[in-house]
Amino acid sequence: AAGVGARNAGAGLGFNPRNLRGQTSVSLLTLPAESPLPNVLGAPFTSQFATAIYNDRPQVFQHDGRTVRTPDVEFLPLGSGGGGITRRAEITLTPPEAFATAPVYIPDFTVILDGGEPHQNPTAHTLLSGGSVSAGAMFLSVDIEDEGERLERFDFFFDTGADVTVVSELNAARLGFDVVLDEPEFSVAVIGSGGLVGDVPGFFVDEFEVETVGGPLVVRDLPVIVLNVTNAGAPGNIVDGIVGTNVFAGRNLVIDPAPSLGGGGAGPQLYISDPVTTDRDWSAATPTGAWDAGGSWSPTGAPDLLSVARVHHSAGGDQSAVVSAYAEAWSVSIQGGALGEQMTLDIAGGVQLTTFSGVDLLDGGVLSLGPGAVLDTQFVEMRGGVLRGDGVISTGNGEIPGQVENNGGVVAPGVGVGTLEIVGRFSAAATGTLAIEIGGLLAGAEHDQLRVDGGVALGGTLEVSLVDLGAGLFAPVAGDQFTILTASEGLGGEFASLDLPADFAWDVLYNATSVELVVLGPAGLPGDFNADGRVDGADYAAWRNAPQLYAADALQTWRANFGATRDTPAAASAPEPAAACLLAAPIALLAACRRPRGAAIRRSGRLL
């Protein structure tokens, strides 16, 4: 282990062996080949070295076609301390003997001495330390406050492999969020040693404080997820929570588990620096400004990989910040003005913006991608604003996918009609909207499409509008179908509400990996359950196949309007339902009274 900062230039992840440090006789657990988790350095390293995590040396590089984002890491001698960092939090080691300075490694030599093949007994420990063996765990004391409710001096597991902070279900309830009764503010998919857990609920806490000496560490408006996690030090129990690395975003850390010597010393400590990032605030007074112009920012200077770029409205009416060449930032937030002015971050066609962390899209903010533009980021969190364009949003870190979370904003593929691609997950909360324009049958060229290379969790509102692409306002006909969303790894959920063009009857088809809109015909003919413009035996067959999907008086409505078409009134009388299918010719009767093989099935009022 040498830290990716020591990798050979131009050689991917190749290392000079002279830089390596390690242990001998270490037991290894292997992950399944399909796991997206990286390799893990466990207690043998954290117990035998002080671990320094340098966020002021961000490493961003390509590996197997994916962007890896990581701080640099070095292993220092135990007792090295903070290396100039004065703020420190006391670490509770559980069990403490797992972090003893002189563990004893005992391979099984019995078979070797007997002339057989070497092996290890899987039921016996190979690492003995202080007469007890256990995977070491580190805990920090934290205080959390949210809407007047407070947790004080709770021991949370500190996990450098967790990039999100976790609270148990019970502690979430103590803070006022009940996973059974309350709607989450966001949801995420969590990848851990147990595999993928989807739709994990989350909310934002007002304050999260790590108890420290040498200056307080308080993080405000921190996203946390709610999940019961097994306590590795006491199987059968769960931890109160996990302190994720998002608490220490933009800070250097040193983990030194060295015990105090001779009754004195600091003891096991986590040293936490001040932020190593620099704020850059958009300050241009003109309607349009260049991202790479130093004068557009305060303090003067274009953002770099250690810059928190706040593209917030600064003056006058609507404004745009234009990225016209490759650019970098630690993170980006986009927000409009207090009086409703829009602030647009416009990534020009064919241009890439890369962030070490993520992108926050807030009220009045617009993130716009030109054709072929790329936003390469860990995540996009929409808490308002508009996401639009014809480019690609690539999320995640290495093999671990990220997410675009629409929580109160509008996702509108294209600038006009077009295709927006997301690499990673897409999740739409109850307050999010997917806006689709339809001007013809061809996806991307004549109607919008959201293409997701990952999984999708649907919710919120689907808003559809018909547009004029030069030949007049598009008027669909019965049978027209539009694939508006694709998800390579499947989708779950449904839109909570639909805002569709009122002059037509529509169905929404939720397939395994796509969502389609189907035009059933003009709207407004009572009893025309299949929307083909006439009330006949086919409508009775539709009702009979799934009567629970229709109003209680649906059959009476059909009887009263039998024989009606869009152009003629209802007949004076209607046949008995049992004889309805006999009115059609034999071939037509067969088509109406039997569902075709492979036909979609209605559920929850929509076609699936």
C-alpha positions in Angstrom: 0.0 0.0 0.0 1.5 3.3 -1.1 -1.4 5.6 -2.0 -2.4 6.3 -5.5 -0.2 9.5 -5.4 2.8 7.2 -5.8 1.5 5.5 -8.9 3.8 5.6 -11.9 3.0 8.3 -14.4 1.3 7.0 -17.5 1.3 3.5 -16.1 -2.3 3.3 -14.8 -2.1 1.9 -11.3 1.4 0.5 -11.5 3.6 1.2 -8.5 7.3 1.4 -7.7 7.8 -1.5 -5.2 10.3 0.6 -3.3 7.3 2.8 -2.2 5.3 -0.1 -0.8 4.6 -0.9 2.8 2.9 -4.0 4.1 2.3 -6.8 6.5 3.1 -10.5 6.5 0.9 -13.5 7.2 -2.3 -11.5 6.7 -5.6 -13.3 6.2 -7.5 -12.1 3.2 -11.2 -12.2 2.3 -12.2 -12.0 -1.3 -15.1 -10.2 -2.8 -17.3 -11.8 -5.5 -16.1 -11.0 -9.0 -19.3 -9.1 -9.7 -18.9 -6.8 -6.7 -18.2 -3.1 -7.6 -16.4 -2.6 -4.3 -12.7 -1.9 -4.5 -10.1 -3.8 -2.5 -10.1 -2.9 1.2 -7.2 -2.4 3.6 -8.5 -3.5 7.0 -7.4 -3.6 10.6 -3.9 -5.0 10.0 -3.1 -1.6 8.4 -5.1 0.7 10.6 -3.7 -0.9 13.7 -0.1 -1.0 12.7 0.3 2.4 11.0 -1.0 5.9 11.3 -3.1 6.5 8.3 -2.9 10.0 6.6 -5.7 11.0 4.2 -4.7 14.0 2.2 -7.7 15.7 0.5 -5.4 18.6 -0.5 -3.8 16.1 -2.9 -7.0 14.9 -4.8 -6.4 12.1 -7.3 -8.6 12.0 -10.3 -7.8 9.5 -13.1 -9.3 6.9 -15.4 -9.3 3.2 -14.6 -11.1 0.6 -16.7 -13.1 3.4 -18.4 -14.4 5.0 -15.2 -13.3 8.0 -13.3 -11.7 7.3 -9.9 -11.7 10.1 -7.3 -9.8 9.7 -4.1 -7.6 11.6 -1.7 -4.0 10.5 -1.5 -3.2 8.2 1.3 0.0 7.5 3.2 0.9 5.1 6.0 3.1 6.6 8.7 4.7 5.2 11.9 2.4 4.8 14.8 2.5 7.8 17.1 3.1 10.2 14.3 0.3 12.5 15.5 -1.4 15.0 13.4 1.6 16.3 11.5 0.7 19.9 12.3 -3.1 19.4 12.6 -4.2 20.5 16.1 -8.0 19.6 16.1 -8.5 16.1 17.2 -11.3 13.7 18.2 -10.8 10.9 20.6 -11.2 7.5 19.0 -12.7 4.6 21.0 -11.2 1.3 19.9 -13.4 -1.7 20.1 -12.0 -4.1 21.2 -8.8 -2.3 22.1 -6.6 -5.4 22.0 -7.3 -5.6 18.2 -5.1 -2.5 17.9 -2.2 -3.7 20.1 1.2 -2.7 18.8 2.6 -6.2 18.6 0.2 -8.7 17.3 1.3 -12.3 17.1 0.8 -14.1 13.8 0.5 -17.9 14.1 0.4 -19.9 10.8 -0.6 -23.6 11.0 2.7 -25.4 10.5 1.4 -28.8 11.5 0.7 -30.2 8.1 4.0 -28.7 6.7 6.0 -30.6 9.4 4.2 -33.8 8.5 5.2 -33.4 4.9 1.8 -32.3 3.6 0.6 -29.3 1.7 0.4 -26.0 3.8 -3.0 -24.8 4.7 -4.8 -22.8 7.3 -7.6 -24.1 9.5 -10.6 -21.9 8.6 -12.0 -22.4 12.1 -8.9 -21.1 13.9 -7.7 -17.5 14.1 -4.3 -16.7 12.5 -4.0 -13.3 14.1 -3.8 -13.4 17.9 -3.7 -10.2 19.8 -3.9 -9.9 23.6 -5.5 -13.4 23.9 -8.5 -12.1 21.9 -9.2 -11.8 18.3 -11.7 -9.5 16.6 -11.9 -7.1 13.7 -11.1 -3.8 15.2 -13.6 -1.0 15.0 -13.2 2.8 15.7 -15.9 4.9 17.2 -16.4 8.7 17.5 -18.6 10.6 19.9 -21.1 12.8 18.1 -24.0 15.1 18.7 -26.9 15.6 16.2 -29.7 18.1 16.2 -32.7 18.4 13.9 -35.8 20.6 14.3 -35.3 20.8 18.0 -34.6 17.1 18.7 -31.1 16.2 19.8 -28.8 13.2 20.3 -25.9 13.8 22.6 -22.7 11.8 23.0 -23.6 8.9 20.9 -20.8 6.6 19.7 -20.9 6.3 15.9 -18.7 3.9 14.0 -16.1 5.7 12.0 -15.7 4.1 8.6 -13.4 5.5 6.0 -15.0 3.3 3.4 -18.5 5.0 3.9 -19.0 8.1 1.8 -22.4 8.8 3.5 -23.3 9.2 7.1 -25.8 6.7 8.6 -28.2 6.8 11.5 -30.1 3.7 12.8 -33.8 3.6 12.4 -34.4 4.2 16.1 -32.1 7.2 16.2 -33.8 8.6 13.2 -37.1 8.3 15.0 -35.6 10.1 18.0 -34.7 12.9 15.6 -38.2 13.1 14.3 -37.9 11.0 11.1 -39.8 7.7 11.1 -39.0 5.4 8.2 -42.5 3.8 8.3 -44.6 6.9 8.6 -42.6 9.7 7.0 -41.7 10.5 3.4 -37.9 10.7 2.9 -36.3 13.8 1.6 -34.2 11.7 -0.8 -33.3 8.0 -1.4 -30.1 6.3 -2.5 -28.8 2.9 -3.4 -26.1 1.6 -1.0 -23.4 -0.8 -2.1 -21.7 -2.7 0.7 -20.2 -6.1 1.5 -23.7 -7.5 1.6 -24.5 -6.3 -1.9 -26.8 -3.6 -3.2 -29.6 -2.2 -1.1 -31.9 0.1 -3.1 -34.1 3.0 -2.1 -32.5 3.6 1.3 -34.4 6.6 2.8 -32.5 9.8 3.8 -33.1 13.2 5.3 -31.0 16.3 6.1 -30.1 17.1 9.7 -29.7 20.7 10.9 -26.4 20.1 12.7 -23.9 17.2 13.1 -21.1 17.7 15.5 -18.0 15.5 16.1 -16.8 16.2 19.7 -13.2 17.5 19.3 -10.4 19.2 21.2 -8.7 22.1 19.5 -11.7 23.7 17.8 -15.3 22.5 17.1 -16.3 20.6 14.1 -19.9 21.3 13.2 -21.5 20.4 9.8 -24.8 21.9 9.0 -27.6 20.6 6.6 -25.8 17.2 6.4 -27.5 14.5 4.4 -27.8 11.2 6.4 -29.4 7.9 5.4 -31.4 5.6 7.7 -30.1 2.0 7.8 -29.6 -0.6 10.5 -26.0 -1.8 10.3 -24.6 -4.8 12.2 -22.0 -4.0 14.8 -18.9 -5.9 13.7 -17.6 -5.8 17.3 -20.8 -7.2 18.8 -22.6 -9.3 16.2 -26.3 -9.5 16.7 -26.5 -5.8 17.6 -26.6 -2.7 15.4 -24.5 0.5 15.6 -26.1 3.8 16.6 -24.7 5.2 13.3 -21.8 5.6 11.0 -19.7 8.8 10.6 -19.2 8.9 6.8 -16.4 10.7 5.0 -18.9 13.4 3.8 -18.6 14.9 7.3 -14.9 15.6 6.6 -15.3 16.7 3.0 -12.4 18.9 1.9 -10.3 18.2 5.1 -7.1 16.3 5.7 -7.3 13.5 8.3 -4.8 11.4 10.2 -5.9 8.3 12.1 -3.4 7.4 14.8 -4.5 4.5 17.0 -1.3 4.5 19.0 -2.1 3.9 22.7 -0.9 6.5 25.3 2.5 5.6 26.7 3.5 5.7 30.3 0.1 7.0 31.4 0.3 10.1 29.2 0.0 11.1 25.6 -3.0 11.7 23.5 -4.2 8.2 23.0 -6.0 7.0 19.9 -7.0 10.1 17.9 -8.5 11.3 14.7 -6.8 14.5 13.6 -9.0 16.8 11.5 -7.7 19.8 9.6 -9.4 23.0 8.5 -10.9 22.9 5.0 -8.2 22.6 2.3 -10.6 23.8 -0.4 -11.0 27.4 -1.5 -14.4 29.1 -2.2 -14.9 30.7 -5.6 -18.1 32.8 -5.9 -19.5 33.9 -9.3 -19.1 37.7 -9.4 -19.7 38.7 -13.1 -22.1 41.6 -13.5 -22.8 40.8 -17.2 -25.6 38.5 -18.5 -23.0 36.0 -19.8 -19.6 35.3 -18.5 -16.8 32.8 -19.2 -16.0 30.1 -16.6 -12.3 30.3 -17.3 -12.1 34.1 -17.0 -10.5 34.9 -13.6 -12.4 38.2 -13.3 -15.7 36.3 -13.3 -14.9 35.0 -9.8 -14.3 36.3 -6.3 -11.6 36.0 -5.2 -10.1 36.5 -8.7 -9.1 33.3 -10.4 -10.8 30.5 -12.3 -11.7 27.4 -10.2 -9.4 24.4 -10.0 -9.7 20.9 -8.5 -9.5 22.4 -4.9 -12.2 25.0 -5.6 -15.8 25.0 -4.3 -17.4 26.8 -7.2 -20.6 28.6 -6.2 -22.3 29.6 -9.5 -24.9 31.8 -7.8 -26.7 34.8 -9.4 -24.7 37.9 -8.8 -26.2 40.9 -10.6 -29.0 42.1 -12.9 -31.4 39.8 -14.7 -30.9 36.2 -15.8 -27.2 35.2 -16.0 -25.1 32.4 -17.6 -21.7 31.0 -16.8 -20.3 29.3 -20.0 -17.8 26.4 -19.8 -16.2 26.5 -23.2 -13.1 24.4 -22.5 -12.2 21.5 -20.2 -12.7 22.7 -16.6 -12.4 21.3 -13.0 -13.7 22.0 -9.6 -14.0 20.3 -6.2 -17.7 20.8 -6.2 -20.3 23.1 -7.9 -23.5 24.6 -6.7 -25.9 26.5 -9.0 -28.6 28.9 -7.6 -30.8 31.7 -9.0 -31.5 35.1 -7.5 -33.7 36.1 -4.7 -36.2 37.8 -7.1 -36.6 34.8 -9.4 -33.6 35.5 -11.7 -32.2 32.4 -13.4 -28.5 31.4 -13.1 -27.4 28.9 -15.8 -24.3 26.9 -15.9 -23.9 26.1 -19.6 -21.5 23.4 -20.6 -20.9 23.9 -24.3 -21.2 21.1 -26.8 -18.2 18.7 -26.8 -16.8 20.2 -23.5 -16.3 18.4 -20.2 -16.5 19.7 -16.6 -15.1 17.3 -14.0 -15.7 17.6 -10.2 -14.0 15.8 -7.4 -17.2 15.8 -5.3 -20.7 16.5 -6.6 -23.1 19.1 -8.0 -25.9 20.8 -6.1 -28.7 22.3 -8.2 -30.8 24.7 -6.2 -33.9 27.0 -6.8 -33.5 29.2 -9.8 -30.4 27.3 -11.0 -30.2 25.7 -14.5 -27.6 23.1 -15.5 -27.6 22.9 -19.3 -25.5 20.5 -21.4 -24.9 21.1 -25.1 -24.7 18.3 -27.7 -21.9 15.9 -26.6 -21.1 17.8 -23.4 -20.0 15.8 -20.4 -20.5 16.4 -16.7 -18.2 14.0 -14.9 -19.1 14.1 -11.2 -19.8 11.9 -8.2 -23.5 12.9 -8.0 -26.1 15.5 -8.8 -28.4 16.6 -6.0 -31.4 18.6 -7.3 -33.1 20.6 -4.6 -34.9 22.8 -7.1 -33.8 24.1 -10.5 -33.7 22.7 -14.0 -31.5 20.0 -15.5 -31.6 20.0 -19.3 -29.6 19.3 -22.4 -28.3 16.7 -24.9 -25.1 15.6 -23.2 -24.0 13.0 -20.7 -23.9 13.1 -16.9 -21.4 10.5 -15.8 -21.7 9.8 -12.0 -19.9 7.7 -9.4 -16.4 6.8 -8.3 -14.6 4.1 -10.1 -16.9 1.0 -10.3 -19.3 2.4 -7.7 -22.1 4.3 -9.5 -23.4 7.6 -8.4 -26.9 9.1 -8.7 -28.9 12.0 -10.1 -31.5 12.7 -7.4 -34.4 14.9 -8.5 -35.8 16.3 -5.3 -37.9 19.4 -6.2 -36.5 20.1 -9.6 -37.3 19.6 -13.2 -35.4 17.2 -15.5 -36.0 18.2 -19.1 -34.0 16.3 -21.8 -32.8 18.3 -24.7 -32.8 22.1 -25.2 -35.9 21.8 -27.2 -36.2 18.2 -28.2 -33.3 15.9 -27.4 -31.8 13.1 -25.4 -30.1 13.4 -22.0 -28.0 10.4 -20.8 -27.2 9.6 -17.2 -24.5 7.0 -16.3 -25.4 5.8 -12.9 -28.8 5.8 -11.0 -31.7 8.2 -11.5 -34.1 8.8 -8.6 -37.2 11.0 -8.7 -38.6 12.1 -5.4 -42.3 13.0 -4.8 -41.5 16.7 -5.6 -39.5 16.1 -8.8 -40.7 16.5 -12.3 -39.7 14.8 -15.6 -40.7 17.2 -18.5 -41.0 15.6 -21.9 -41.7 17.3 -25.2 -43.3 15.4 -28.1 -43.2 16.6 -31.7 -43.0 13.2 -33.5 -42.3 9.5 -33.2 -38.5 9.5 -33.4 -36.8 9.4 -30.0 -34.2 12.1 -29.5 -34.9 13.8 -32.8 -38.7 14.3 -32.5 -39.4 13.6 -28.9 -37.4 13.8 -25.7 -35.8 10.8 -24.1 -34.0 10.3 -20.8 -31.5 7.4 -21.1 -30.1 5.9 -17.9 -27.2 3.5 -17.9 -28.2 2.2 -14.5 -31.3 1.8 -12.4 -34.2 4.1 -12.0 -36.5 4.8 -9.0 -39.6 6.7 -10.3 -41.9 9.1 -8.4 -43.0 12.7 -8.7 -44.7 14.1 -11.8 -44.6 13.3 -15.5 -45.3 16.4 -17.5 -45.8 16.0 -21.3 -46.3 18.7 -23.8 -46.8 18.6 -27.6 -44.6 20.9 -29.7 -44.2 22.3 -33.2 -41.1 21.2 -35.0 -41.9 23.2 -38.1 -45.0 21.5 -39.5 -47.5 22.7 -37.0 -48.3 21.4 -33.5 -47.9 17.7 -33.4 -51.2 15.8 -33.2 -50.7 12.1 -32.3 -53.1 9.4 -33.4 -54.4 6.2 -31.7 -51.6 3.6 -31.4 -48.7 6.1 -31.4 -46.0 5.0 -28.9 -43.2 7.1 -27.4 -40.3 5.6 -25.4 -39.5 8.5 -23.0 -37.2 6.7 -20.6 -34.9 3.8 -20.6 -33.0 2.1 -17.7 -30.4 -0.5 -18.5 -30.6 -2.0 -14.9 -34.3 -1.8 -14.5 -36.8 0.6 -13.0 -39.0 0.6 -10.0 -41.9 2.7 -8.8 -44.3 4.8 -10.9 -45.0 8.5 -11.4 -47.2 9.8 -8.6 -49.1 12.2 -10.9 -49.5 12.7 -14.7 -49.8 16.0 -16.5 -50.6 14.9 -20.1 -52.1 16.7 -23.1 -55.9 16.8 -22.3 -57.2 16.3 -25.9 -56.0 12.7 -26.0 -56.5 9.6 -24.0 -53.1 8.1 -22.8 -51.7 5.1 -21.1 -48.3 4.9 -19.4 -46.5 1.5 -19.9 -44.0 0.6 -17.2 -41.8 -2.1 -18.7 -38.8 -3.8 -17.1 -36.3 -1.3 -18.6 -38.4 1.5 -20.1 -41.4 3.8 -19.8 -43.6 4.3 -22.8 -46.5 6.6 -23.6 -49.3 5.2 -25.7 -51.9 7.3 -27.4 -55.3 5.6 -27.1 -57.2 8.2 -29.2 -59.1 11.4 -28.7 -60.4 11.9 -25.1 -63.9 12.4 -24.0 -66.2 9.5 -25.2 -67.9 7.8 -22.1 -67.7 4.0 -22.2 -64.9 4.0 -24.8 -62.6 2.1 -22.5 -60.0 1.3 -25.3 -60.3 4.9 -26.7 -60.7 3.7 -30.3 -63.5 6.3 -31.0 -66.5 4.0 -30.6 -68.3 2.2 -27.8 -68.7 -1.4 -28.7 -68.0 -5.0 -27.6 -64.3 -4.4 -27.5 -64.8 -1.9 -24.6 -66.9 -4.5 -22.7 -64.0 -7.0 -23.1 -61.6 -4.4 -21.7 -63.8 -3.9 -18.7 -64.5 -7.6 -18.2 -60.7 -8.5 -18.2 -60.0 -6.1 -15.3 -63.2 -4.6 -13.8 -61.4 -3.5 -10.7 -59.6 -0.8 -12.7 -62.8 1.0 -13.6 -65.4 3.1 -11.7 -68.2 1.2 -10.0 -70.7 2.4 -12.6 -68.5 1.7 -15.6 -70.7 -1.1 -17.0 -73.8 1.1 -16.7 -71.9 3.9 -18.6 -70.9 1.5 -21.3 -74.6 0.3 -21.6 -75.9 3.8 -21.8 -73.5 4.8 -24.6 -73.3 1.6 -26.6 -73.1 2.4 -30.3 -71.8 5.9 -29.8 -68.8 7.2 -31.8 -66.9 10.4 -31.7 -69.4 11.7 -34.4 -72.7 10.1 -33.4 -74.7 9.9 -30.2 -75.4 6.7 -28.2 -77.8 4.1 -29.4 -81.3 3.9 -27.9 -80.6 0.5 -26.4 -77.7 -1.6 -25.5 -77.2 -5.4 -25.7 -76.9 -7.6 -22.7 -73.2 -8.0 -21.7 -73.3 -11.7 -22.3 -74.2 -11.1 -25.9 -72.0 -8.1 -26.5 -69.2 -10.0 -28.3 -71.8 -11.7 -30.6 -72.4 -8.3 -32.3 -69.0 -8.4 -34.0 -68.0 -10.6 -36.9 -66.4 -13.9 -35.9 -62.9 -12.7 -36.6 -63.5 -9.4 -34.8 -65.1 -11.3 -31.9 -62.0 -13.4 -31.4 -59.8 -10.3 -31.4 -62.0 -8.5 -28.9 -62.8 -11.2 -26.4 -59.4 -12.8 -26.1 -56.3 -10.9 -24.9 -53.5 -11.3 -27.6 -50.6 -13.4 -26.5 -48.0 -11.3 -24.8 -50.4 -8.3 -24.4 -49.5 -5.9 -21.6 -51.4 -6.2 -18.3 -53.0 -3.3 -16.5 -52.1 -2.7 -12.9 -52.8 0.4 -10.8 -54.7 2.0 -13.6 -51.8 1.9 -16.1 -50.5 -0.6 -18.6 -47.4 -2.5 -17.5 
